[in-house]
Amino acid sequence: MFLIRFPFYFALSFAILSIPLGKKRVFDHLEDVVSPYTRQVASFSSHWSSKIFKDSKALTSQAMNNIKPQADTVKSSLSSTRSEEKRTFESTEDDYTQEEKELLRKIFNESNE
């Protein structure tokens, strides 16, 4: 029912506001009367919205500055190796040739730097 009523009332109001009275349409006469009030409402709402935005920004930054930084910790036995334990190349169980070991050692040392 809404899909039928909306276009009907829209067309009716458009037709009424388009009726010419003198050299202007009804809409133009209404705009002349209402425009000073709409300017006041727009400036009032703009002023208050900017004031609210500034106040909320100040409160947010104040709240963020009051938060104490905490260090991240892992409290799980399923986490990776501990930072104190250094992994070494020799801890692998596979058999490598001497050349492969040297290459892997170079790569491993470069990644740890």
NULO-423733 format. One record per atom (N, C-alpha, C, O, CB): x, y, z; residue in one letter. Coordinates in steps of 0.05 Angstrom, whole numbers, padded with zeros to 5 digits, always signed. Atoms other than C-alpha are relative to their C-alpha. Glycine has a CB too. Layout:
XYZa
...
# end
This chain:
+00016-00024+00000m
+00000+00000+00000m
+00017+00025+00000m
+00010+00045-00012m
-00019+00000+00024m
-00018-00022-00001f
+00058+00046+00015f
+00011+00007-00028f
+00013+00031-00035f
+00024-00005+00019f
-00011-00004+00026l
+00085+00037-00055l
-00020+00013-00019l
-00013+00025-00039l
+00009-00027-00013l
+00021-00014+00016i
+00019+00063-00083i
-00004+00028+00011i
-00007+00047-00005i
-00026-00016+00001i
+00006-00026-00012r
+00007+00120-00034r
+00023+00020-00004r
+00018+00044-00009r
-00006-00003+00030r
-00022-00018+00001f
+00077+00150-00035f
+00002+00015-00027f
+00003+00040-00027f
+00026-00015+00005f
-00002-00015+00025p
+00081+00166-00110p
-00024+00018-00005p
-00022+00040-00016p
+00002-00020-00024p
+00024-00017+00004f
+00009+00192-00109f
+00003+00026+00016f
-00002+00048+00005f
-00025-00016+00010f
-00003-00025-00016y
+00022+00241-00051y
+00023+00017-00009y
+00022+00042-00007y
+00004-00008+00030y
-00022-00015+00011f
+00089+00261-00080f
-00009+00016-00024f
-00003+00040-00026f
+00023-00018-00007f
+00010-00013+00024a
+00057+00278-00147a
-00020+00022+00007a
-00019+00043-00005a
-00012-00020-00020a
+00020-00020-00008l
+00000+00315-00113l
+00013+00024+00013l
+00007+00047+00006l
-00020-00013+00020l
-00014-00023-00012s
+00046+00358-00070s
+00017+00015-00020s
+00019+00039-00019s
+00018-00010+00024s
-00016-00013+00021f
+00091+00372-00130f
-00019+00017-00017f
-00011+00040-00024f
+00014-00021-00017f
+00019-00015+00016a
+00030+00394-00170a
-00010+00025+00015a
-00012+00047+00003a
-00024-00017-00008a
+00010-00023-00015i
+00004+00439-00114i
+00022+00021+00003i
+00016+00045+00000i
-00009-00009+00028i
-00021-00020-00003l
+00072+00472-00102l
+00009+00013-00026l
+00022+00033-00026l
+00024-00014+00012l
-00007-00011+00026s
+00080+00484-00177s
-00021+00020-00010s
-00017+00031-00032s
+00004-00022-00020s
+00021-00018+00010i
+00016+00526-00183i
+00010+00029+00001i
+00021+00037+00022i
-00026-00003+00018i
-00010-00028+00000p
+00034+00597-00204p
-00020+00019+00013p
-00044+00018+00009p
+00005+00009-00029p
+00016-00021-00013l
+00010+00654-00160l
+00015+00027-00007l
+00036+00032+00004l
-00002-00004+00031l
-00013-00024+00009g
+00026+00720-00193g
+00024-00007-00018g
+00020-00022-00038g
+00010+00017+00024g
-00023+00007+00017k
+00097+00716-00222k
+00017-00023+00012k
+00036-00031+00000k
+00018+00025-00003k
-00015+00021-00014k
+00120+00662-00173k
-00018-00024+00004k
-00042-00023+00003k
+00012+00009+00026k
+00014+00024-00007r
+00101+00591-00158r
-00006+00000+00030r
+00006+00016+00045r
+00015-00026-00008r
+00006+00003-00028v
+00072+00570-00090v
+00025-00006+00016v
+00030+00004+00037v
-00022-00021+00005v
-00025+00008-00014f
+00138+00538-00072f
+00018+00025+00004f
+00030+00027+00026f
+00015-00020-00017f
-00016-00024-00003d
+00175+00604-00084d
-00010+00018+00022d
+00006+00030+00037d
+00002+00015-00026d
+00012-00016-00021h
+00127+00642-00039h
+00007-00012+00028h
+00014+00002+00046h
-00031+00003-00003h
-00007+00014-00025l
+00137+00590+00016l
+00030+00002+00007l
+00037+00005+00030l
-00009-00030-00001l
-00029-00002-00004e
+00212+00592+00007e
+00008+00028+00011e
+00025+00031+00028e
+00016-00006-00025e
-00006-00027-00009d
+00213+00668+00016d
-00007+00003+00030d
+00007+00017+00044d
-00016+00020-00016d
+00009-00002-00028v
+00176+00661+00083v
+00018-00017+00018v
+00025-00008+00040v
-00030-00008+00002v
-00013+00019-00017v
+00214+00601+00110v
+00030+00002-00001v
+00043-00006+00019v
-00008-00028-00008v
-00029+00001+00003s
+00286+00613+00086s
+00015+00014+00022s
+00036+00004+00030s
+00007+00014-00026s
-00015-00010-00023p
+00307+00660+00143p
+00002-00019+00024p
+00022-00021+00037p
-00012+00027+00009p
+00001+00019-00022y
+00286+00608+00194y
+00017-00025-00006y
+00031-00035+00012y
-00029-00009+00006y
-00017+00023+00006t
+00320+00551+00157t
+00029+00007+00001t
+00045-00010+00009t
-00007-00010-00028t
-00028-00008-00004r
+00385+00591+00155r
+00008+00000+00029r
+00030-00009+00036r
+00005+00028-00012r
-00006+00000-00029q
+00381+00601+00230q
+00003-00029+00011q
+00021-00035+00026q
-00023+00014+00016q
-00001+00028-00009v
+00367+00527+00242v
+00025-00013-00010v
+00038-00028+00004v
-00025-00016-00010v
-00024+00012+00011a
+00424+00507+00196a
+00025+00010+00014a
+00043-00006+00020a
+00003+00006-00030a
-00023-00010-00014s
+00474+00553+00230s
+00001-00010+00029s
+00022-00016+00039s
+00001+00031-00001s
+00002+00011-00027f
+00450+00531+00299f
+00009-00029+00001f
+00025-00036+00018f
-00029+00003+00011f
-00008+00029+00000s
+00457+00457+00282s
+00029-00003-00007s
+00042-00021+00004s
-00018-00016-00019s
-00028+00001+00008s
+00524+00469+00249s
+00018+00007+00024s
+00038-00006+00029s
+00006+00018-00024s
-00015-00009-00023h
+00550+00506+00310h
+00001-00021+00022h
+00022-00028+00032h
-00012+00026+00012h
+00001+00020-00021w
+00527+00453+00359w
+00012-00026-00008w
+00025-00039+00009w
-00029-00005+00008w
-00013+00026+00008s
+00550+00394+00318s
+00030+00003+00000s
+00044-00016+00008s
-00009-00008-00029s
-00029-00003-00002s
+00620+00424+00312s
+00009+00001+00029s
+00031-00009+00035s
+00009+00026-00015s
-00007+00000-00028k
+00620+00438+00387k
+00000-00028+00012k
+00018-00035+00027k
-00019+00019+00015k
+00002+00028-00010i
+00598+00367+00403i
+00024-00016-00011i
+00035-00032+00004i
-00027-00012-00008i
-00023+00015+00012f
+00651+00340+00355f
+00026+00007+00014f
+00041-00011+00021f
+00002+00006-00030f
-00025-00008-00014k
+00707+00381+00388k
+00001-00011+00028k
+00021-00021+00037k
+00002+00030+00000k
+00001+00010-00028d
+00684+00361+00458d
+00005-00030+00001d
+00019-00040+00018d
-00026+00007+00013d
-00003+00029+00000s
+00679+00287+00441s
+00029-00007-00008s
+00039-00027+00002s
-00020-00013-00019s
-00028+00005+00008k
+00748+00290+00407k
+00018+00004+00024k
+00037-00011+00028k
+00008+00018-00024k
-00017-00005-00024a
+00778+00321+00470a
-00004-00021+00021a
+00016-00030+00033a
-00007+00028+00012a
+00005+00021-00020l
+00745+00270+00515l
+00013-00027-00009l
+00024-00041+00008l
-00030-00005+00004l
-00013+00024+00010t
+00769+00213+00471t
+00030+00000+00003t
+00042-00019+00012t
-00008-00005-00029t
-00029-00001-00003s
+00840+00237+00470s
+00009-00001+00029s
+00029-00012+00036s
+00011+00025-00014s
-00005+00001-00029q
+00838+00248+00545q
-00002-00029+00010q
+00014-00038+00026q
-00019+00019+00016q
+00004+00028-00009a
+00812+00177+00555a
+00023-00017-00010a
+00032-00035+00005a
-00027-00010-00009a
-00022+00016+00011m
+00866+00148+00510m
+00026+00006+00014m
+00042-00012+00017m
+00003+00006-00030m
-00025-00006-00014n
+00921+00185+00547n
+00000-00011+00028n
+00022-00015+00040n
+00003+00031+00001n
+00001+00011-00027n
+00897+00156+00613n
+00003-00030+00001n
+00006-00042+00023n
-00027+00007+00013n
-00003+00029+00001i
+00904+00084+00590i
+00029-00007+00003i
+00047+00004-00011i
-00011-00012-00026i
-00028+00008-00004k
+00967+00051+00616k
+00007-00021-00020k
-00008-00040-00025k
+00004-00011+00029k
-00009+00020+00020p
+01006+00013+00563p
+00007-00026+00015p
+00020-00026+00036p
+00024+00010-00016p
-00006+00026-00011q
+01011-00061+00577q
+00016-00016-00020q
+00012-00014-00044q
-00026-00016+00008q
-00016+00017+00018a
+01062-00110+00549a
-00016-00024-00007a
-00031-00036+00009a
+00026-00008+00014a
+00014+00024+00010d
+01034-00166+00507d
+00015-00025+00011d
+00039-00026+00010d
-00001-00001-00030d
-00012+00025-00009t
+01046-00235+00537t
-00017-00023-00011t
-00041-00020-00016t
+00001-00001+00031t
+00013+00024+00010v
+01029-00304+00512v
-00002-00019+00024v
+00018-00026+00036v
+00016-00013-00023v
+00004+00017-00023k
+00998-00347+00565k
-00011-00027-00009k
-00032-00036+00000k
-00020+00013+00020k
+00009+00026+00011s
+00992-00412+00527s
+00024-00018-00002s
+00046-00010-00009s
-00014+00004-00027s
-00022+00020+00003s
+01033-00475+00527s
+00002-00008-00029s
+00021-00022-00037s
-00006-00025+00018s
-00001+00007+00028l
+01018-00480+00453l
+00013+00021-00017l
+00013+00019-00042l
-00028-00005-00010l
-00013-00021+00015s
+01056-00418+00434s
+00027-00010-00011s
+00036-00032-00005s
+00005+00025+00017s
-00026+00008+00012s
+01121-00419+00394s
+00022+00002+00020s
+00017+00005+00044s
+00006+00017-00025s
-00023+00000-00018t
+01191-00420+00423t
+00001+00025+00017t
-00007+00047+00007t
+00026-00005-00015t
-00003-00024-00018r
+01205-00373+00481r
+00022+00018-00011r
+00040+00009-00025r
+00006-00009+00029r
-00019-00019+00010s
+01245-00311+00467s
+00028-00005+00012s
+00048+00002-00001s
-00008+00029+00006s
-00026+00005-00012e
+01300-00333+00515e
+00015-00022-00014e
+00040-00023-00015e
-00003-00007+00030e
-00012+00023+00013e
+01312-00397+00477e
+00007+00008-00029e
-00010+00016-00044e
-00019-00024+00000e
-00009-00005+00027k
+01353-00385+00414k
+00001-00026-00015k
+00013-00045-00007k
+00028+00015+00000k
-00001+00024+00017r
+01342-00434+00359r
+00027+00000-00014r
+00037+00020-00022r
-00023-00001-00020r
-00026+00002+00015t
+01405-00460+00326t
-00005-00018-00023t
-00023-00034-00024t
+00022-00011+00019t
+00001+00017+00024f
+01417-00492+00260f
+00005-00029+00007f
-00006-00047-00006f
+00021+00009-00020f
-00007+00028-00006e
+01445-00554+00293e
-00023-00015+00013e
-00021-00040+00016e
+00023+00000+00019e
+00022+00014-00013s
+01378-00570+00325s
-00017-00016-00019s
-00035-00030-00011s
-00017+00020+00015s
+00016+00015+00020t
+01350-00599+00260t
+00009-00029+00000t
+00032-00035+00007t
+00003+00012-00028t
-00006+00029-00001e
+01347-00674+00254e
+00007-00012-00027e
+00015-00035-00029e
-00024-00015+00011e
-00006+00010+00027d
+01358-00680+00178d
+00030-00001-00005d
+00046+00012+00008d
-00014+00017-00021d
-00028+00002+00008d
+01424-00700+00146d
+00005+00018-00024d
-00009+00015-00044d
+00007-00030-00006d
-00007-00019+00021y
+01456-00646+00104y
+00030-00004-00006y
+00045-00012+00010y
-00006+00029+00007y
-00028+00000+00007t
+01521-00643+00066t
+00013+00025+00012t
-00001+00043+00021t
+00004-00001-00031t
-00014-00022-00012q
+01574-00595+00090q
-00007+00026-00015q
-00010+00047-00002q
+00031-00004-00001q
+00007-00023+00015e
+01558-00546+00033e
-00028+00010+00006e
-00032+00034+00009e
+00002-00006-00030e
+00028-00007-00007e
+01484-00547+00049e
-00001+00013+00028e
-00015+00032+00032e
-00018-00025-00002e
+00000-00011-00027k
+01499-00535+00122k
+00011+00029+00000k
+00000+00046+00014k
+00017-00018+00018k
-00011-00027+00001e
+01542-00474+00105e
-00020+00019-00012e
-00023+00042-00002e
+00026+00000-00017e
+00020-00018+00012l
+01488-00445+00060l
-00023+00005+00019l
-00032+00028+00022l
-00011-00013-00026l
+00022-00003-00020l
+01434-00457+00112l
+00009+00017+00023l
-00006+00033+00033l
-00009-00027+00009l
-00011-00016-00022r
+01478-00427+00166r
+00001+00029-00008r
-00006+00047+00008r
+00028-00010+00008r
-00001-00028+00009k
+01488-00364+00124k
-00028+00012-00001k
-00033+00034+00008k
+00013+00001-00028k
+00028-00010+00001i
+01413-00358+00111i
-00011+00004+00027i
-00025+00025+00032i
-00017-00020-00016i
+00010-00002-00027f
+01397-00370+00183f
+00011+00023+00015f
-00003+00037+00029f
+00005-00026+00015f
-00013-00023-00013n
+01447-00319+00208n
-00010+00026-00011n
-00013+00046+00004n
+00030-00002-00003n
+00010-00024+00012e
+01422-00267+00159e
-00028+00006+00010e
-00036+00030+00014e
+00000-00002-00030e
+00028-00004-00010s
+01350-00277+00182s
-00001+00008+00029s
-00020+00021+00037s
-00017-00025-00005s
+00000-00007-00028n
+01369-00269+00255n
+00011+00027+00006n
+00009+00038+00028n
+00016-00021+00016n
-00012-00027-00004e
+01405-00203+00245e
-00021+00022+00000e
-00014+00045+00003e
+00021+00006-00021e
# end
